[in-house]
Amino acid sequence: MESAHVIWQKALGELQTQVSRANYNTWLRNSQGIAFEEGVFIVGTPSAFVAEWLTKRLHSLVKKTLANVSGVDTQVEFRVHNGARPHVRTMPAGCLADGGVVAPSCSVDQAGARCTFDNFVVGPCNRLAYATALEIAENPLSTFNPLYLYGGTGQGKTHLLQSIAHSAQQNTRDTLYTTAERFTDEFVMAVKQKRVEDFHARFKSLSLLLFDDIQFLASKRQTQQCFYHIFDELHQRNCQIAVAGDHHPRDINLLSEKLRSRLESGMVACLQPPDIDSRMTFLQAKAAESDIRLPQDALRLLAEEVRGNMRQLEGAIVYLTAQSRISGDPINAQSVHRLLSSLSTSGDSKAILRAVADTFDVSVEDLIGKKRDRRTALARHAAMYLLRKHTSSSFADIGRELGNRNHATVLHGFNRIEQELAHNQRLDRQLSRIVSHLSSSADM
């Protein structure tokens, strides 16, 4: 039996491709495999808050991933472990759900420290975004306030925001990096506890606010209103603000007009998908970080075939590194071919949509349309789940495939199916039949 540490490193390689980069960096990167005894796998976390969040939000996904990696069904427990690295600060002092108090200025752990301007791969696709982010890091309030970065999943928005945070730490500025999802969770808790004014007041001392995944606030009217007031007050006090989203503010549906206007009032910079030269440079940098040798033919093959985003490229390096170290075999073009084959298994999104439509007795047009009856909604969520699991598509890509739905909608559908599978055997059999059918069709 492999050690808990080795199994967890392999599981992290798979989990990194299944969750958003922000969630991976915030909740998973600092975890450790502690023990695997009597059918229970113990995952060490740096705090009780992280353990609680993982238990509530990612338990089913982690359990399934560990079963795939270890080859045996296992229970999972998340426990605070002193050997885990310290957790990055993501909310102001006193604002954590478990009542914990954090330092009054931003602290960037090893996850954040990995994301610096020095290791950001610059190319024509992202040069403007890089230059403006670097400018506000070195000279806050000089020109760009607010700064709004947008682009598809895995194009480097979070990397740039965390690079700004890392630079701010060096200059001991009172800084906060947070995501819209975290902000929403904390705001909802403040509403339930009737402490909204306290929640609002905790932002007053900031000199730099970094806010990721703004599109998550779409349709959340109360949360948007709260964020708008915080944004407006900080901006009037000359606090530097940088926000990231997956689309230009004008293209984020259900975003309030006054918030959209605020986001567009400063510098708006786009991060485009990387060209092949940028992808090759990125792969070389990640291979060097992992201390592995990536032959030129394998490097070019990866860069030519994995075209989606930097996260997919990073996931490919993590996978190849793990396979090489476990098997002892060097990375070469043949191992890259095996990886690409596994990524493309059942990877035809249209085939998945047809199979889902047939299984749930709805039409493909209904899946991508606006029907919201119970059967169609379940089928649509199943399609979101399978497209995420069995293709290399991001949540944003899947949303576009399913009638231009947003990232948050697809994430909700994915999570709903994942939770349902834990106790709905009929649904599990239906999805298993779809996957089996797709696999057999691909072999023919």
Secondary structure, 3 states (H helix, E strand, C coil): CCCHHHHHHHHHHHHCCCCCHHHHHHHHCCCEEEEEECCEEEEEECCHHHHHHHHHHCHHHHHHHHHHHHCCCCEEEEEECCCCCCCCCCCCCCCCCCCCCCCCCCCCCHHHHHCCCCCCCCCCCCHHHHHHHHHHHHCCCCCCCCEEEEECCCCCHHHHHHHHHHHHHHCCCCEEEEEHHHHHHHHHHHHHCCCHHHHHHCCCCCCEEEEECHHHHCCCHHHHHHHHHHHHHHHHCCCEEEEEECCCHHHCCCCCHHHHHHHCCCEEEEECCCCHHHHHHHHHHHHHHCCCCCCHHHHHHHHHHCCCCHHHHHHHHHHHHHHHHHHCCCCCHHHHHHHHHHHHCCCCHHHHHHHHHHHHCCCHHHHHCCCCCHHHHHHHHHHHHHHHHHCCCCHHHHHHHCCCCCHHHHHHHHHHHHHHHCCCHHHHHHHHHHHHHHHHHHHC
